[in-house]
Amino acid sequence: MYQQFYPKAQSPEHLMVYRVGLPLWRLFANLGCTVSVRVNFVWDPEAMVFVADSPDLRGLIAEAPDLDTLRAEVQSSIDELLQLQLKKPKTQAIPIYRDLGLATA
């Protein structure tokens, strides 16, 4: 199940959110719409880290020892990758996290 984390000042009904990877997502992002990115994460017991990737945003892979650090890493990576793909300084993006069911730490 996906879990969405919205900024505290905004609620879902006040946002127009379009998912990265859907047709025309670049157009919507360039028009100023907030985009969402699905992020899968899993606990790697061998490396003792959480690992995250995205089926929507090519190149998004992050790892961190705890979930708070992982969220910060993921947000930073999303911002950088969107800036590279859109050639636009700042696009607001909301990650939608999905625990693959293996996180036990």
Phi, psi and omega per residue, in radians:
M1 nan 2.377 3.119
Y2 -1.477 2.514 3.118
Q3 -2.162 2.215 -3.070
Q4 -1.766 2.382 3.116
F5 -2.005 1.916 3.131
Y6 -1.675 2.597 3.017
P7 -0.978 2.554 -3.043
K8 -1.063 -0.558 -3.073
A9 -1.405 -0.193 -3.071
Q10 -2.203 2.572 3.074
S11 -2.030 2.830 -3.069
P12 -0.968 -0.607 -3.098
E13 -1.248 -0.227 3.123
H14 -1.744 0.032 -3.103
L15 -1.994 2.455 2.894
M16 -1.761 1.915 -3.057
V17 -2.009 2.281 3.127
Y18 -2.184 2.327 -3.008
R19 -1.407 2.356 3.030
V20 -1.052 2.392 3.133
G21 1.785 -0.373 3.073
L22 -1.341 2.753 3.101
P23 -0.965 2.412 3.091
L24 1.206 0.282 -3.116
W25 -1.074 -0.620 3.140
R26 -1.120 -0.701 3.104
L27 -1.062 -0.841 3.134
F28 -1.073 -0.729 3.130
A29 -1.116 -0.725 3.126
N30 -1.206 -0.400 3.069
L31 -1.432 -0.065 3.077
G32 1.774 0.060 3.095
C33 -1.228 2.573 3.015
T34 -1.276 2.416 3.106
V35 -1.948 2.672 3.067
S36 -1.989 2.641 -3.136
V37 -2.302 2.158 3.064
R38 -1.300 2.345 -3.126
V39 -2.267 2.141 3.051
N40 -1.680 2.425 3.053
F41 -2.374 2.701 -3.098
V42 -2.609 2.622 3.066
W43 -1.527 2.225 3.073
D44 -1.766 1.788 -3.067
P45 -1.189 -0.459 3.137
E46 -1.228 -0.768 -3.139
A47 -1.566 -0.197 -3.127
M48 1.071 0.731 3.125
V49 -2.468 2.760 2.932
F50 -1.524 2.424 3.134
V51 -2.113 2.347 -3.128
A52 -2.200 2.519 3.002
D53 -2.549 3.076 -3.087
S54 -2.375 2.335 3.021
P55 -1.348 -0.208 -3.070
D56 -1.692 -0.696 -2.990
L57 -1.968 1.854 -3.106
R58 -1.046 2.284 3.096
G59 1.694 -0.096 -3.117
L60 -1.449 1.872 3.036
I61 -2.512 2.274 3.133
A62 -2.524 2.708 3.044
E63 -2.509 2.616 -3.112
A64 -2.813 2.739 -3.104
P65 -1.291 -0.326 3.119
D66 -2.507 2.892 -3.038
L67 -1.179 -0.614 3.130
D68 -1.123 -0.769 3.111
T69 -1.164 -0.657 3.116
L70 -1.095 -0.774 3.113
R71 -1.033 -0.734 3.117
A72 -1.127 -0.740 3.118
E73 -1.112 -0.762 -3.137
V74 -1.101 -0.809 -3.130
Q75 -1.075 -0.733 3.111
S76 -1.097 -0.759 3.131
S77 -1.145 -0.727 3.105
I78 -1.053 -0.812 -3.140
D79 -1.027 -0.795 -3.125
E80 -1.156 -0.775 -3.117
L81 -1.168 -0.686 3.097
L82 -1.166 -0.662 3.102
Q83 -1.091 -0.706 3.113
L84 -1.187 -0.739 -3.088
Q85 -1.291 -0.627 -3.058
L86 -1.701 -0.238 -3.075
K87 0.940 0.744 -3.112
K88 -2.308 2.342 -3.021
P89 -1.021 -0.750 -3.055
K90 -2.550 2.087 3.030
T91 -2.088 2.247 -3.138
Q92 -1.328 2.191 -3.116
A93 -2.290 2.455 3.119
I94 -2.028 2.069 3.064
P95 -1.336 2.479 3.045
I96 -1.987 1.928 -3.002
Y97 -1.551 2.474 3.088
R98 -2.319 2.035 3.070
D99 -1.401 2.174 -3.103
L100 -1.354 0.139 3.043
G101 1.537 0.046 -3.113
L102 -1.851 -0.073 -3.110
A103 -1.274 2.019 -3.098
T104 -2.181 -0.009 -3.098
A105 -1.444 nan nan
